[in-house]
Structures are given as C-alpha cells and as structure tokens.
Amino acid sequence: MKLRVLILSPFHGHSSHAAWAKGYREHSQHEIVLATLPDRAWAWRLKGGSEALAKLAADAGPVDALLATSLTSLDSFFGLCRRTPLATVPAVYYMHENQLTYPIRPGGKRDSQLVLRQFHSQLTADAVWWNSDFNRRSWLKKLPNFLKRFPDQQGVERCGELEAKSRVMPVGLSLPAVTQLCDSPLRHRLIWSQRWEWEKGIDRFEALLRKFEPEIPFEVALLGPVSQGEASRRRGLENLMGDKLVHSGWCEREQYQELVMSGTFTVSVARHEFFGISVLEAAAQGVVPFLPRELSYPELIPEDLHPQLLYNSLKELYRKVKGFLSHPVDQGLRRRVREVAYNYDWSKVAPMYDRALEELVRSGK
C-alpha cells in the first residue's frame, strides 16, 4: 500500500521539526507532502497557525493521512477543513514536545492555552505519537491535575482514551554513512552541540567547566546557536576557555559534522530533554556522552551502559569526566555508543512510521 501523506509543520525553516519532516520524506516508501510555515513566533503558530495551514493543505490535493507536529492546533485545523475532503482523513499528532511539562524560567508563567491546544489536538487525532516514553509519561501524569483547575467540563475522563491511542515513535536521524573510527585522538575534546539556552542548563555547564580551573585540561567546541539573552554568559565562558576553545557559534552542516567527528566526549546538563537529537548525532561519531539519569536519556542508552554514562549529580558528572580524561580513549566504548546512535537512523525508523500509517489508514476504511 503506497500512501500520500501530508505533514503539517507550522514551525519549519531550520528547526528540528523541519529536519524530522524532511528526513521522513527522504526515507519513506510513501509520498510525503509538506505544508509548512516559517520557524518564528512558535506560540502563535500553535494558537493561530491553522488558518494558513488549512489553505496550504487545500492546495496539496487529495491525501490518505495527515501527520501533524505538536505546534499544530489540529482541532482548529479540522474545524477550518470541515467542508473539504480533508475532514475525514486519518490524522496523527506527533509530540516533539509538550507545553505542560516544558520547564519554565524563574519568574515565568505557563500559558494554559497552549496546553489546552495540545490536549484538544490529541483528542482530535486518531493516534498520538511521542518521541520518547518520558515525554508521554510526563504529560499523562500531570494532565489530570492540570485539567481539574478549570471550573467545569474539563475532559479529565478522556485521559484514558488519550493514553490508549498513544505510542512511542522515536525521532529519525539523518546520519552519515558508517565509516571506520579514526585512531584514538591525541587530545580530548568536549563537544557542546545543544542550544545555548537556560533549559539546556548552560549555568550548570559553566559550573562544570569552572571545576577544572585554573586550566581546563581539554579542548572545547561550542556548536549550539546562542539566544540573544544568553550571549553575555557565552562570552564570559569563551574568555574562561581561552586557547582551549576551538570553535564557538552556529556553523554549516558540513563543518558541524567535521567538528563533531573531532570530539571525544559530550555532556548534557539539561533541565529539559524530550528526546536528545544532538547527543545521538555526536554518539554516531563515536563521541562518548555523559548524561543525567533522568529525562529521556535512560531510554536512549542501553542499561548495561548506564553505570558508565549516566550520572545523578553535577559532582558525579565531574568525577566521571575526570576519570574519562585520565585514561586513553576507549575505542570499544566509542564503537558501542555509535551502534546505539545508528538504531535511530531513518533507515530503521522510517519503516516503523510507514507501517503505523498503513495500519491507521486500513483501520479507518
């Protein structure tokens, strides 16, 4: 069965949502059509992007299934399409993130309307896919109490229905062809490829590096994009690293890959992670990750590697990194983490999506 599938991606551009949609289109056996909006004003995309998406979807022609990202207001979309053939098309809502458990900065306030948009979109969908079980569990655990805050007609009784149509479908990655790992590097190099944002724990990252003062015993490549509000902290850290800093800032994909390949280890000190794309991309190049024993990370790493790679506190992370630096790079460990990462290559993930969509379309006929 060959399907024509329309992906609704209202926060596209250069985002991880765009990479996901394009990656699936390139590796699916089905025909994948994209309806996209630029990657700006993300909250407005979830609240008000459906009108523009409905127009784009109408121009896309007949489709067999819809696959919408979690910044789509799917209930509004179907309301706008109710007199069109799209009104009866089976739909999947893909939860890249959720607005109920995403960490809020100190002094900030959660927007309840964004949470309700996602909840109503999930109820509208025929199936809800989650990029990790952590994402799924954290939402389902907090949702009933969130809904009970409202005066009446809360929809709490539908949480079981939502759970029944949920399944974990990991993000696929467009990884380079497997090549032989280079010889053990002469110097250790830390790769930081996450966004330079509060929720990624940049203050914790700075604290970790300062533990190695007065002289950091490894090189550092800072690859993640920097938000305007965090630029001063980045500059301060660049000064701290001095000549140990080999790169700082966003770079094109080819240079990004080259820098990641040059690394020996990476760390996450995140307050938030629903999946872990940058960690897996680094691991695919044999970069050894040290990760919190929480969030989505325990799902990404096989249990036998948990004692080596997962930590419970910054103090433990420091000890693990220091121990790693005191020995030659373990090529066997590098090969193992690379094998783990390639389990998420699109060549393995796209067939999972394809089969699930075929099952959904068959069940609706």
Residue pairs with C-beta under 8 A, 6 or more apart in sequence:
1 358
1 361
1 362
2 29
2 30
2 31
3 30
3 31
3 64
3 65
3 357
3 358
3 361
4 30
4 31
4 33
4 61
4 62
4 63
4 64
4 65
5 28
5 30
5 31
5 32
5 33
5 63
5 64
5 65
5 66
5 67
5 357
6 33
6 34
6 35
6 57
6 60
6 63
6 65
6 66
6 67
6 89
7 21
7 24
7 25
7 32
7 33
7 34
7 35
7 66
7 67
7 68
7 69
8 35
8 53
8 57
8 66
8 67
8 68
8 69
8 72
8 74
8 77
9 17
9 18
9 21
9 34
9 35
9 36
9 37
9 69
9 72
10 36
10 37
10 45
10 46
10 49
10 52
10 53
10 69
10 71
10 72
11 17
11 37
11 39
11 42
11 45
11 69
11 71
12 18
12 21
12 34
12 36
12 37
12 38
12 39
13 38
13 39
13 40
14 39
15 39
16 96
16 171
16 277
17 39
17 69
17 71
17 96
18 36
18 39
19 174
19 277
20 69
20 96
20 171
20 172
21 32
21 34
21 36
21 69
22 34
23 172
23 173
23 174
23 346
23 350
24 32
24 67
24 172
24 346
24 350
24 353
25 32
25 34
26 174
26 346
27 172
27 346
27 347
27 349
27 350
28 350
28 353
28 354
29 350
29 351
29 354
30 354
30 357
33 60
33 61
33 63
35 53
35 56
35 57
35 60
36 56
37 45
37 49
37 52
37 53
42 71
43 111
43 114
45 71
45 72
46 71
46 72
46 73
46 99
46 114
46 117
46 118
47 73
47 113
47 114
47 117
48 73
49 71
49 72
49 73
50 72
50 73
50 74
50 76
50 77
50 79
50 80
51 76
51 80
53 72
53 77
54 77
54 80
54 81
57 63
57 66
57 77
57 81
57 86
58 81
58 84
58 86
62 85
63 86
63 89
64 89
64 90
64 361
65 89
65 90
65 91
65 92
65 357
65 360
65 361
66 86
66 89
66 90
66 91
66 92
67 91
67 92
67 94
67 357
68 74
68 77
68 91
68 92
68 93
68 94
68 121
68 125
69 94
69 96
70 93
70 94
70 95
70 96
70 97
70 98
70 118
70 121
71 96
72 93
72 121
73 117
73 120
73 121
74 91
74 93
74 120
74 121
74 124
74 125
75 117
75 120
75 121
75 123
75 124
76 117
78 86
78 87
78 91
78 124
81 87
90 126
90 127
90 360
90 361
90 363
90 364
91 124
91 125
91 126
91 127
92 125
92 126
92 127
92 128
92 129
92 356
92 357
92 360
93 121
93 122
93 124
93 125
93 127
93 128
93 129
94 129
94 131
94 169
95 118
95 122
95 128
95 129
95 130
95 131
95 135
95 136
95 139
95 274
96 131
96 171
96 274
96 275
97 135
97 274
98 115
98 118
98 135
98 138
98 139
98 274
99 110
99 111
99 114
99 115
99 117
99 118
100 110
100 115
100 118
100 138
100 139
100 142
100 143
100 146
101 138
101 139
101 142
102 199
102 272
103 199
103 271
103 272
104 110
105 198
105 199
112 146
112 149
115 146
119 143
119 147
119 155
119 162
122 128
122 162
123 155
123 158
123 161
123 162
125 165
126 165
126 360
126 364
127 165
127 166
127 167
127 356
127 360
128 162
128 165
128 166
128 167
129 166
129 167
129 168
129 169
129 356
130 136
130 139
130 166
130 167
130 168
130 169
131 168
131 169
131 170
131 171
131 274
131 275
131 296
132 168
132 170
132 274
132 275
132 296
132 299
133 168
133 296
133 299
134 274
134 295
134 296
134 299
135 274
135 275
135 296
136 166
136 168
140 159
140 162
140 163
140 166
143 159
143 162
144 156
144 159
147 154
147 155
147 156
147 159
148 154
148 156
167 356
169 349
169 352
169 353
169 356
170 275
170 344
170 349
171 275
171 277
171 344
171 349
172 344
172 345
172 346
172 348
172 349
172 350
172 353
173 277
173 280
173 281
173 284
173 341
173 344
173 345
173 346
173 349
174 345
174 346
175 281
175 284
175 341
175 342
175 344
175 345
175 346
176 257
176 284
178 338
178 342
181 286
181 331
181 334
181 335
181 338
182 261
184 328
184 329
184 331
185 262
185 264
185 329
187 218
187 219
187 264
188 217
188 218
188 219
188 264
188 265
188 324
188 325
188 329
189 218
189 219
189 220
189 221
189 246
189 262
189 263
189 264
189 265
190 218
190 219
190 220
190 221
190 263
190 264
190 265
190 266
190 267
191 221
191 223
191 259
191 260
191 262
191 263
191 265
191 266
191 282
191 287
192 205
192 220
192 221
192 222
192 223
192 224
192 266
192 267
193 223
193 224
193 256
193 260
193 266
193 278
193 281
193 282
194 200
194 224
194 268
194 270
194 278
194 279
195 224
195 225
195 227
196 202
196 222
196 224
196 225
196 226
196 227
196 230
196 234
197 227
197 230
198 230
198 271
199 270
199 271
199 272
200 224
200 268
200 269
200 270
200 271
200 272
201 268
201 269
201 270
201 271
202 230
202 233
202 234
203 233
204 269
204 314
205 237
205 267
205 269
206 233
206 236
206 237
206 240
207 314
208 267
208 269
208 314
208 317
208 318
208 321
209 216
209 220
209 237
209 240
209 241
210 240
211 318
213 240
216 240
216 241
216 244
217 325
218 244
218 264
218 325
219 244
219 245
219 246
220 241
220 244
220 245
220 246
221 245
221 246
221 247
221 248
221 259
221 262
221 263
222 234
222 237
222 238
222 245
222 247
222 248
222 249
223 247
223 249
223 250
223 251
223 256
223 259
223 260
224 250
224 278
225 249
225 250
226 234
226 249
226 250
234 248
238 245
238 248
246 259
246 262
247 259
251 259
257 285
260 281
260 282
260 285
260 287
261 285
263 282
263 285
263 287
264 287
264 288
264 329
265 287
265 288
265 289
265 290
265 321
265 324
266 279
266 282
266 283
266 287
266 288
266 289
266 290
267 289
267 290
267 291
267 317
267 321
268 276
268 279
268 289
268 290
268 291
268 292
268 297
269 292
269 314
269 317
270 292
270 295
272 295
273 295
273 296
273 297
274 295
274 296
275 296
276 291
276 296
276 297
276 300
279 289
279 291
279 297
279 300
280 300
280 340
280 341
280 344
281 341
282 289
283 289
283 337
283 338
283 340
283 341
284 338
284 341
284 342
285 338
286 334
286 335
286 337
286 338
287 334
287 337
288 309
288 324
288 329
288 330
288 333
288 334
288 337
289 301
289 309
289 337
290 309
290 310
290 311
290 317
290 320
290 321
290 324
291 297
291 300
291 301
291 309
291 310
291 311
292 310
292 311
292 312
293 306
293 310
293 311
293 312
297 310
298 306
298 310
300 340
301 309
301 310
301 340
302 340
305 336
305 337
305 340
308 320
308 333
309 320
309 337
311 317
311 320
342 348
